[in-house]
């Protein structure tokens, strides 16, 4: 049977209301060997906190299912990529060539994900990236076997926040971001929409990863006569920036907006009032009243003693997405092309988001995106609560994809700003 006919006959758009109720094709597996998954995550380095939560969220899904899917055992081999592209490439090679994993999952920083993506481009290994957000992996340099299950592009998440900022009457905004591809793209998504909507990007500041002292940057921001600041920082940099912004006396005086990682649980759960009131945008908000989100947050908190971060949520949801596809294939993922086709034709119907998610024509999920505010919950802990929703936001925002892709890829030098 040809692949396209197979997908049609098995209902490749998996829309069952609950995991485990999916239609199962009548095919036989060649063996009953374990499914081996290579999980790569930074367990050391500046983003190690997020890396640990990648492992927590991913493993939680498989623990809940007894490390078994469609009658096959599941083995997870975890490697520390240390947030370093060279290390990530070395670990990916070991997992594929020595450990003989069936597919790869994870990584956190864009530079590590790009290194692994270039490696699997030649050997065809399926590589699932719930938080590697490099825009071009689902745009100009799309690699078919690199798939964003429960993922997003970097610029996708910050665009609604720019539109929201314009509606608040903000006219003059400066951005500050970590000086690597993820920071460039998140700032660009905001800057492009904000400038096209009539706002002015007064300045763009760039800091290296693992910046200890933000006072030179914050001093510049304080002197610019701004309506707001958009900050793209993650990990320890986000914690330091928030604290120093408050110490400088800008909290409460100069509105602070952030990319989704800026106010992630991995950052704000250990902070004091420095993070209160910060506005960010993301497809996941742990303070949402959605029943499925609440259930996931409660289960995760009970298991780990803390609310889930974007990293834990994304890898739990990514495992769920791929797991349901494996179930639909009756555990037989030996045909890589069929496996990849089935994933791309599927949707995530019953996740912690509480609403279906589908891929666009370029292999990137389309989401409802929340504008979120950091507030204290009834237990006195900070979390992100939705205050507005932008429905069905694609990686191309409101642009025509074909026309959009004629523009250069975002970089430090090209931010899409309308002059």
N, C-alpha and C positions, 0 to 999 in steps of 0.2 A: 504494500500500500504506500503511495506517495505521501511525503510528509504533510503537505497541505491538506490532503484528504483525511489523514489521520487526525490532524488538529481539529478539523471541522467535525469529524465523527465523534471525537471525545469531548467536545464542548470546551475548547481551550480557554475561553473567557470564563474563568472559574468564579462563579458568583454564588456559591452556596452560602447559606446564612451562618454557618458555623464550621470550624475546622473539623475534618473527619467525615463530613457528609458528602464529599465530592464524588462525582461519577468516576468509576474505575474502569479503564480500558481492559479488554480481555486479551492481555498479552502475558507471556511468561518470561521470567528473568533467567539468564543463563546460570546464575548461581545465587547464593544467599549470603555472600560475603558482606562484611560491614561496609557502610558508606563512610568514607574517610574525608574529613573536612579540615582544611588548613586555615586556621584563624590567626591573622597577623594583627598585632596591636601594640602601641607603645607602652610598655610596662615600666620603662625608665625614661628619664629626660623631662623636659619642661611641660609636656602634656600627658604625663604618666597618670594623673588623676582621671582624665577622660579615658585613657587607654584601659585602665582597670575596669571602668564601667562598661566599656565595649565588651570585655570578657564576661562581666556579670550578666548583662542583658542577653547576650547570645547564649550563654550556658543555661540561663534560667529557662529559656524556651525548651531546650532539649531535656533538661531535668524534669520539667513538668510532663514530658512525654516518655520518660523512662529511657532516654537515649535510644529510641527506636522509632522508625517510621516505615510504614507500609511493610511491616514484617521483617525489616532489616535493622540490625544494630547500627548505631551511629557512633563513630569515634572522632573526637576533636583533638587535633594536634595544634597547640598554641605556641606561637613564636613571638618574641619581643622584637619589634622593629626599631625600638629606641628613638622613634621620630626622625630617623636618618634614612635618606633614599638609598644609599649604598648598602646599608644593613638590610633594608626592606627587600631589595633585589636579591641579596644573598639568601635571605630566609625563604623567599618565594621559590627560588631555584631548589633549595633543599627539600621543601615541601612537595614540589611537583616531581622532581627527578629522583629523590631518594625515598621519601615517604609515600610516594605514589598516591597523593590525595586525589579525590574525584573532582573537587573544585576548591577555590580559594574564597575567603571572606575577610572583610575588615580593612585595616589601616585607618589612620585618622588624618594626618596632614596631607595636603594636596601633593606635595613633592614626593612623598613616599608612594602615594597611589599612582602617580604618573609613572614612576619607575617600574612598578609592578605591571601596570597596564601595558607599557611598551614591551615587557618581557612576554606576557601571555598573548600579545598580538600575533606572535609568530608560531606559538605552539597550540593555540586554540583552547587552553584551559579556561573554563568558566570562572569568572572573577566578579564577585558581588560586592558592591561598595555602598553601604548605607550612609556613610558620612564623607566620603571623598567627593568633593563638590566641584572639582575643576570643570568649568563651563564646557570647554571644548570636547570633553569625553562624550558628550551627547550633542555636540554641535559640529564644528568643522573637522574634528579629528576622531569622529566616532569609531569605536572598536566594538564590533557586534557582540563579542563574548565578554565585554565589560559592561555590567548591567547595574543600574542604580535601584535595586530593590529597597523601598522605603528611604530612598535618598533624594537628592535635590542638587541643583546647580547653585553655586555661591551667590550669583547675582539675583537669582530667583527670589530669595527670601527677603532681601532688603528693598526691593522695588515698592511693595505696598506701603512700607514705612515712609518712603519719600512722598508718596501721594498723600498719606495721612498728615505728614508734617506740613505740606502745602495748605491743607485744609485747616490747620491750626493757625494759619496766618504767618508762619515762619518764612522769612524772605532771605535771610543771610545765615548760611550754615557752613561750618568747616568740618572736614572729616579727618580722623586720625586712624591709622590702621597698621597692622603688622606688615612688614615689608617683604612679603612673598606672595605667591600667586593667589592664595585664598583671600588674603587681605586686599589685594588689588581688585579682585573681582567683586567682593562684597561691597567695597566702597564704590566701585564703578556702577553697580546696579542702582544704588541710592543716588549717586551723583547724576547719572544720566536722566532718571525720571524727575528728579528735583529741578535740574536746570531746564529741561524741556517744558516743565510746568510753570516756568517763570521765576523760579528761585535762583539765587546766586550761590555758587560754591566759592566761598571767599578764599579758601586755602585747603590744601591737602598735605597733611603731615604723615610721615612714615617712620615707624620705629622698628628696630631689629627684634627678632624673637628673643625672649628672656631679658627684656629691659628692666633694670632694677630701679632706675630713677627717671620718673616721668616729668619732673618739675620743669625742665627746659621746654617741653612740649606744652604743658598746661599753662605755663607762663605766656607763651605765644597765643594760645587760645583765649586767655583772659583779656588780651589787649586788642582783640579784633572787632569788637562791637558786634557780636553775633546774636542771633535769635536762638540758636541751638547748636549742639555739637553732636555729630554722628561718630561713634567709636566702634571700631572693629578690633577687638582683642579677645583672646581666649586663654584658658588655663591660668597660670600664675600671673601672666601679664594683665589679665582682666582684673584679678583681685588687687594687684598693686595700683592699677590705674584708678579704679573706683575709690580706693582708700585715699590716694593722693589728691584726686579731684575734690574729695570732701575736705581734706586737710587744707587745701588751697583756698577754701571758702566759696567754691563755685557751686556746690550742691545747694539746690533751692534757689539759686540766682541765675544760673545759665542751664536751661533744660538739656538733659543728656539722653540721647537716643542711642540704641545699640543694635548690632547684628545679633542673631539668635544666640550665639555662643557666649556673648558678652554677659548675659544674665542667666546663663545655664545653671542648673542646680549644682553642678560640679564646682561652680564659682560662688554662688550666693549662699549656699547652705552653711558656710563657715563664717559668714560676714555679719557685721552689725548693721546699723542704720545707713551706712554709706551707700547701700544698693537700693534702698527704699525709694519707690517712685520712678525708677528708670523705666523707660519705654523701649520695647524691642518688638521684633516681628519674627514669627516662626509658625510652622504647621502643627507643632505640638506645644501644649500649655498644660503643665501638670496641675494647675489650679482650675482647669475646666470643669464644668458641671456635667459634661457628657458622661452617661453611665459607664460606658466602656473604658473611658479614660480613668474615671474614678476607681473602677475595679482594678485596673492595671496598677495604678499608683498605690492602692492599698496593698495589693499582693507584693509588689516590689518593696514597699516600705517594710512590710512584715518580714520579708526574707532578708533584707540587707540593712535594716535600721536607718534608712534614709530614702528620700524621694528620688525617683528616677531622673537621670539627666537625659539630655538629647542623645548622648552616646548609647546609654543603656536602652532607651526606648527604640532607637533606630535599629539596633542590632537584634533586639527581640522581635520587632516587626519584620525585619529583613529575613530572619530565620523562619518566621511564620509564613511569609510569602513564598520562599523557596520550598519550605516543608510541605505546603499544600500542593505545590506542583509535583513534587516527588510522589506524594500520595496519589495524585491523579494519574501518574505514570506507573502506578503499581510497583514503585520502587526501582524501576529499570531506568537508569540514567546513563546507560552505556553508549547510547547514540547522542553524542554531545550536541549535534546540530538540532536534533529533535528536542532535547532538553532546553536549549537556549530559545528555540522557537516557541515552546510551550510557556516558558516564563514570560517572554515578551508579549504573548497573546493573553496572558492572565491578568487578573486584577486582585487586589487585596481587599476582600469583602468584609472581614470581621476582625478588626485590629483595635489596638488601644486608641485609635483616632475616632472610632465609632462611626465611620462613614467609608464607603468604598473609595478606593484609589486606583486609577488606571494610568498606564503609560501613554505619553503622546507618541506621535509618529517617529520621534527620534530616540525613544527609549528612556525618557525621563518622566517621572511621576508628575501629575497635575494635582495640586492640593488646594483646599481652603486654607488660607493663611490668616493667623490671628495677629492683631496688634495687641501686645501684652503689657501689663504693668506689674512691677514687683511690689507686692503688698504682703503683710503678715496674715497668716491664716489664724484660725481659732486657737491653735496650739502655740502661737507666737513665732512660727517659723516662716521665713520668706519663701514665696513661690510666685510663679508667673500666672496672672489671671487675665483671660481675654477681655478686652474692652470694645473691640470691633473685629469684624470678620470680612475678609476679601475672598470671595468665592472663586474656585476653579482658576487658580493662578498658575500659568504655565511658565516654563523657563524663558519664553519669549515675551512675557508680559502681554501688551496689547499690539505688539509689532507683528507684521507678516514674516513668518520664518524665513522664506526665501530672500526677502529684501534684507532682513536683519543679518543674515549670514554673509552678506556682501561686505559688511563692515569688518574692520580688524577685530581680532580677539582682544579682550580687555587685558591691560597690563598697567604697570606704573605710568608709562608714557601715554597710554590711550585709555581714558576714563569715560569716553562717550559724552563728554560735557558739551552742552550747547552754549556757544559763546554769544 
